[in-house]
Amino acid sequence: MCIANKATSTDASSKPPYLSYLLYVILAPSFLFCNGTPYSSSSAASLTSREFPNSITTTTTLSLQDFDSSFPTAPTRYAFDDSDDEELQEDTQGQQSIILKYAPSSSARKTLVVGVTGAGSVLLNALNDERKVVGEVVLSGGDAKPSAFPILEFASANFLLLPCNEAVSTEQAFSWTKAVLEGIKNLERLISVIVLPLHIGETWLHDVHLHFNITLCRVIVLDTFTAAGYITAATHEDEPQPPCLRMLHTSAASPVQNMNIYEPPNLAKGLSAAILSHTEIRSIPAYLILSLQESSYGKTLITDETLAAFVDGLRMLGLGASVEYGVAQQQARKLGSKLDGRVDQHHHRLYL
Amino acid sequence: MSGSYDRALTVFSPDGHLFQVEYASEAVRKGTCAVGVRGGDVVVLGVEKKSVLKLQDPRTVRKICMLDDHVCLAFAGLTADARVLVNKARLECQSHRLTVEDPVSVEYITRYIAQVQQKYTQSGGVRPFGISTLIIGFDSDKIPKLYMTEPSGIYTAWKANAIGRSSKTVREFLEKNYKETMTKEESVKLAVKSLLEVVQTGAKNIEIAVMTSDSIVHHLETEEVERIVAEIEKEKEAEAEKKKKPSSAASTSQ
């Protein structure tokens, strides 16, 4: 896996004569004042065109780990061969880039709350309290159109919210997690230095990098599980009913009372699993909150009970917030017929 | 207003509505679109196929059914209601053959289906069938026939029509583009074009059945439908090019 930080720079191959030039230092508006705009769930769609005057941009170029598909029946060992042309292979397999734009209000310790696509993202978009857009994660590359995920800051707390309004596929989950969590921690501040000479027509641009560390003290992931996929010793009569909460946490995180563990052999999957694995390896305290999701005729539903369970779970972890259920239903519909869980007229099996 | 008059099927509202029948038409609009086109010597049924679930047998999810060797039906609405009505119609077709020693005419079986549907709008303890049907076929006169029935029990003959979701859009398209005495290829193309107005996913969700004057029904393969869709796309591009050219010619002449 090749990860490269790309910084824009214009290299002045020859230094201008020291006394002949005026030096201008242009700073973007001060990063001490957060320029985040008030966030409303209706503005989620317009985030891709939003400019961030305080933007600290980290572009991470990823390569997809993929196995050589020209020999589908080749033994597994070939997939792990140390090949000299490994880099060449990565180049031809398609590049994906994640752009993280973040204008932090301070370098305080932050808790990142990630809402996995579905009930998790719907909840974060429907929280009642004031939120400010402070950043954006843009996932682009390949044939798919770019996906944008807003980063929101809670006004009254050191919480960053990241609702995944579009699905992150299982194949991208690990690279997405690494890029986002590493990117938030190691943001660089770019100061552009424009050197204006006394002689017209000559300009040099210097870039100076300042490091600006955000400390992620905790990561919370909101995801769901269904009764059909939940392995439990309970009998049919004792099957869990929503609101029902389960939790997993990394070894660096302290256990939470009144929240049951997601019992083995049940597995966390996809983006939740990628985030938990990443945080476990790096000893970052992380919690995965799983809320029971109902389904009907094979379609999962995002009900008020599912969201209420999330609210309880977040309260136990120190984030007190309420949900606007009307807004939540709108958000669920926006997710689309595949993900919103609504049994709509296009998929209801009663009709042909 | 409708609250007290829509629970019972057999009760008219003061302004003459049978709300249950009207609600049954709403159920029809929940089904995917079906279109019928009558050509010079051919009649075509086209339907929007719903995507089959991963573990589902696609043969059990069909919108086009044969009632007899020479009569074909497509429906939109409640699947279970369609199954019951189709079974009744098939039984009637065979009963007619045994009794009269002749196959049913298309109009006869359409009238029979419409009668059944009407009966279920006038009895207590039942509800109307939540389906509309398009019935095609050839009688001994070798003239193509296309009929439509509705939950109310009305049946009407058509040159071209659509039922189900977005049927209004499709019907308007048919009104603009229908021509008398179309050939088989033109009729099939019109049916596919009209479905493409509302089917977002393209050829893979379109099913076409073509009945010719020998009363043989031919279901087009997916590849054939894809070929027709590709032709339609080419024609659209050519038309778009034609529209651009006059404007560029005008600008150069200035």
Interface residues (C-beta under 8 A of the other chain):
Chain A: G298 Q345 H348 R349 L350 Y351 L352
Chain B: A27 R29 K30 G31 T32 K50 L53 V61 K63 F75 A76 G77 L78 T79 A80 A82 R165
